[in-house]
Amino acid sequence: MMLQIESLEYSVGEFNLGPLSFELEKGGYLAISGPSGSGKSLLMELIAGLRRAKNGKIIIDSANHTFTPPRERPVGLLFQDYALFPHLSVYDNIAFPLRIMKKESKVIDSRVKTLADYFSIEKLTGRDVGTLSGGERQRVALARAIAYEPNILILDEPLSALDEDLREEAKQTLADLKKMGQTIIHVTHNRNEIEGLASKSIALFQGFIKSEF
Amino acid sequence: MRFNNSFNLTYLIFALLGGIILIFLIAPLLGLFFSLKAPQLFSTINDSQVSNSIYRTLLISAFVTLIASLFALPLAYILARKRFPLKGLIEAIIDLPIVIPHSAAGIALLGFISRDSLVGSLASSVGLNLVGSSTAIGMAMAFVSVPFLINSARDGFAAVPVRLEQVAETLGASRYQVFTQISLPLAKRSVISGLVLMFARGMSEFGAVVIVAYHPMTTPVLIFDRFNSFGLDYARPVAAIFIAVTLLIFILLRIYQKR
């Protein structure tokens, strides 16, 4: 199993999440859906390490990561607004995690080129991120999120910021990532957008799993 | 139509009232420059006591600004990012030098560094006399001007979306790397504005500096000294030259901010 969530609990204010338990196989595509306030964003942040669990376990690739800080978790995160670094170029955004890992510049260059080709953004690498369209921003953010090959890629509402005509294209990109064997968690309030993508689906309601299939 | 007329009339009255304040700000400065006499101005420019005091003032202010930033920027970042008990009190303490009379700040600082104080006695045990030194001038400048740096940097850090810092962490960056590679570059404009404001405010300081160190003279103290000893005609060219230097710094800051 790539991800095992065991009796995970978290509280913020009067809202209680869990206890939640579920698993995701390697290369799987898990959709977590639910209305606003159902706890899906909290769950995503717990898995990424941005929040600290109250109880339970988060096991990623057989290692207990319940209390490891975000930088040590093999989890990539794509935020809804893509959270590209506005002071860095497209190239530098994608290269950011590789530079943090102190990779050699040749390795960084080669990896950025590979990803840029894969996401068809090779002509954008010198651009300022502020000049990109929504679809381009998403592809740059995806390239950055998988640049250091995380075991799990979490996508927070990856399609909701896109215009209707760009959604199908973006969906295809996600389907391609899945084909590559990337384990993906797709968080969404819209269950329709995960049709044909998800291998497993969890619906949250008021902090609990309402349905799982 | 009636609404439109009253709207325009309001703006007209506001513009007139605002214009009076602008004239109040600009008239004394213009008057100072127009009343300058060329021979006096040139002899003041060539006066080594004046030029030395300007260099001293600029150098000490620049140096304390850089040193203070090592302490002020981490504090500004914590204030922007963390909630903790007594945070309001700490913010009030930071603003204290802005609201207290600067002569009173000078008296407090003098008590802090005089030979019979702990700091002063420690300094004199290694042969340093803080009172009347460049160190005392720097401390007085920093005391009254560091709030401008802390407040400007804090606002700059607070404006950096937390999400960008979170995403950097998920990409493997440590908290320190997040600060140096994301937060600081994104707050750069506010930090530089704060540094320039602190530098400018520090070099303009008179009240606190004159109490802890009359000598060596900074330019504001020299202006006072010339006025007190020789009168307005001797103080005016020094003041004009120093105002010109200060204005130049502010014009550069404005150009930087508009870029």
Contacts between the chains, C-beta under 8 A, distances in Angstrom:
chain1	res1	chain2	res2	distance
A	48	B	170	5.4
A	49	B	169	7.8
A	49	B	170	7.3
A	50	B	166	5.4
A	50	B	169	7.4
A	50	B	170	7.3
A	69	B	169	7.2
A	70	B	166	7.3
A	70	B	169	4.3
A	70	B	170	4.8
A	71	B	169	5.3
A	71	B	170	7.4
A	71	B	171	7.8
A	71	B	172	4.9
A	71	B	173	6.0
A	71	B	174	6.0
A	73	B	170	7.4
A	75	B	170	6.5
A	76	B	170	6.7
A	76	B	171	7.7
A	77	B	166	7.9
A	77	B	167	6.4
A	77	B	170	4.5
A	79	B	163	5.9
A	79	B	166	8.0
A	79	B	167	6.1
A	81	B	163	7.0
A	83	B	161	7.4
A	83	B	163	4.8
A	83	B	164	5.5
A	83	B	166	7.6
A	83	B	167	4.2
A	85	B	164	6.2
A	85	B	168	7.5
A	85	B	182	6.4
A	85	B	186	7.9
A	86	B	186	7.1
A	87	B	185	4.9
A	87	B	186	5.8
A	96	B	168	7.3
A	96	B	171	5.7
A	96	B	173	7.9
A	96	B	181	7.8
A	97	B	171	3.9
A	97	B	172	5.1
A	100	B	171	6.4
A	100	B	172	4.4
A	100	B	173	5.1
A	100	B	177	6.2
A	101	B	172	6.0
A	144	B	171	7.0
A	145	B	171	7.8
A	148	B	171	7.0
A	148	B	172	6.3
